[in-house]
Structures are given as structure tokens and as C-alpha cells.
Amino acid sequence: MVSDVTCIEGRPQMAQGVNVLTRAGQVVNGAYYATAERYPTPIAGLGAIPPERVGLTGEYDYYGLTKRVQAAFYSRFGRPNMARLVLKQRGSTIILSGQVDSQALVEPMVELAVSIDGATHVEVRNLLVNDSQAGDTGVGPAINPEAAAVRVA
């Protein structure tokens, strides 16, 4: 089952949507947009380097935001939990895809990613949640994943 969750300026809607729609083996698609206060926040002392282009040690790096988010994920969640997670960057937007072992990791990952300096958006695209403890919707496993699509706005 493919589920689309789109939230603008709202963490509670994302959490509610993910909890309702996610169950073991389900693919989650969605987006979480940071609040407006995050947009103009510069990283102190960086001068001309855009915040999303600052590398791990303060140097210019085109994929600096991705590398800083990845480092924060490894530090907080450990490498084993991030082994099958794919991080991409489009400007100041972080895109999460791949697989995670637990639905309980999705919201903290989104919150951590959007809290990194330079990140304005986090998109969740084709993220497969593997655990059996994910929010049970009461729908049995007989649903054809190709035929089912849900959109929550």
C-alpha cells in the first residue's frame, strides 16, 4: 500500500498521518515542511556560504546539508538503523527514502532532519517501514499494494 502524507507547517498532522497509515511492509510517501521561522535563519559566521551548502567542518560542500543530517542520524540512531535509509538533498530540502526497521523512527528522523541548520523541508518518499508494531489500521494483509493508494492532506 502506498500512502501519501502531506503536511504544511504542522508536525501533529504528520505524526497522526504516519501513525494511521503506516503498518508493516507499507510504503510511506509524504512531506513535512518546516515552520516559517526556519527560512531566514542563517548559520552564524558563515558569510557567503548558503546554510544548505556548509559541510561537516564549515567548508563549502554542495551536499553539505545531507552529510550533516547523515552524521546527526548516525549519532542519534546508530549506523545499523540507518543502513538502508537513503538521504538526498534538493537545495535546502532533505529527502528520506529506502527502508527503516521501525515506524517509531520516522517522526524523530523528520524532526531531527528539519532541525539541522539549513534544512527548510523534509520529504518522505517511498520509505518502507518493516516492523510489525507500526500503526495498525485494522486493514488485513490481503490488500493489493499496487491497487491501494491513500492521500491525507
Beta strands, then each sheet from edge to edge (+ up, - down):
strand 1: 2-7
strand 2: 26-33
strand 3: 85-90
strand 4: 93-100
strand 5: 121-129
strand 6: 149-152
sheet 1: 3+ 4- 5- 2+ 1+ 6+
end
